[in-house]
């Protein structure tokens, strides 16, 4: 099992959150964990909490509505996440890897001791650079993709 953290900050996200959690629950080998985080500092706090609460050395932080677009997602992640600090999967339709993991991020627990101040809206750049500063690698995988549930691709 691989823990998948789904975080929210307000009750108006409840339906989307439940849809995402249900889809994750049906993903073989995934264990969805839902945590509420204050809206102020949401991006940093959800990552810090996921890192602290994860029961395993590897965990996933997924945005609401972002789900894997392949049947053996967890198995693929476990096989490929070797000697990495963070990996991201590609949003469907992109033909090249993104510079920083976004949407769905696979992380190694405990690498970041001091979380950097948020500069970008998504905090993806800061998180990836913090991982790199520990000497760990950050990758994006162009052949492992995700889509958003609201794209009617269920």
C-alpha positions, -999 to 999 in steps of 0.1 A, spaced: 0 0 0 11 35 -7 -5 64 12 -20 91 -9 -26 124 9 -56 144 -3 -58 178 14 -86 204 15 -91 237 32 -128 244 29 -162 226 30 -170 238 -5 -144 213 -18 -162 183 -2 -178 168 -33 -147 170 -54 -126 157 -25 -150 127 -20 -150 120 -57 -112 120 -57 -109 99 -26 -134 73 -40 -113 70 -72 -81 67 -52 -97 40 -29 -104 20 -61 -67 23 -72 -50 -10 -64 -24 -4 -37 -34 31 -28 -45 42 7 -61 76 6 -57 98 36 -78 130 38 -65 159 59 -79 194 64 -54 222 63 -60 259 69 -63 280 37 -36 303 49 -3 286 40 -22 257 25 5 245 0 34 244 26 13 230 54 -2 201 34 33 190 23 47 193 58 17 174 73 19 146 47 56 143 53 51 141 90 21 118 90 32 93 64 36 59 78 60 48 50 92 61 35 74 69 2 40 87 -1 20 107 -26 5 142 -24 -22 146 -49 -43 176 -58 -80 172 -56 -95 158 -89 -61 145 -101 -61 107 -106 -37 83 -124 -46 74 -159 -31 39 -158 -42 7 -141 -10 -3 -124 -1 32 -111 11 22 -76 30 -8 -89 48 14 -114 56 41 -88 71 15 -64 92 0 -92 105 33 -105 109 53 -73 145 42 -65 171 66 -52 148 96 -58 136 123 -35 106 133 -55 89 123 -88 60 138 -106 38 123 -133 27 142 -164 -6 157 -170 -23 140 -199 -16 157 -232 18 170 -224 45 153 -245 75 163 -224 82 162 -187 74 193 -167 102 211 -149 87 205 -115 63 178 -103 28 190 -101 -7 176 -97 5 142 -83 38 141 -65 56 110 -51 78 120 -22 104 104 0 96 110 37 119 132 59 142 148 33 132 184 39 141 197 73 135 234 67 107 241 43 114 272 22 92 302 21 65 301 -6 72 323 -36 52 306 -64 14 300 -62 17 262 -64 48 258 -42 59 230 -66 92 248 -75 101 255 -39 93 219 -28 114 204 -56 143 227 -50 143 219 -13 145 182 -22 173 188 -46 192 208 -20 195 176 1 214 160 -28 183 139 -38 170 137 -74 137 151 -86 122 136 -118 91 139 -138 79 108 -157 64 117 -192 51 81 -197 32 80 -164 2 103 -167 -28 117 -148 -60 134 -157 -86 155 -139 -119 139 -130 -139 168 -143 -126 161 -178 -153 134 -182 -127 106 -187 -139 84 -159 
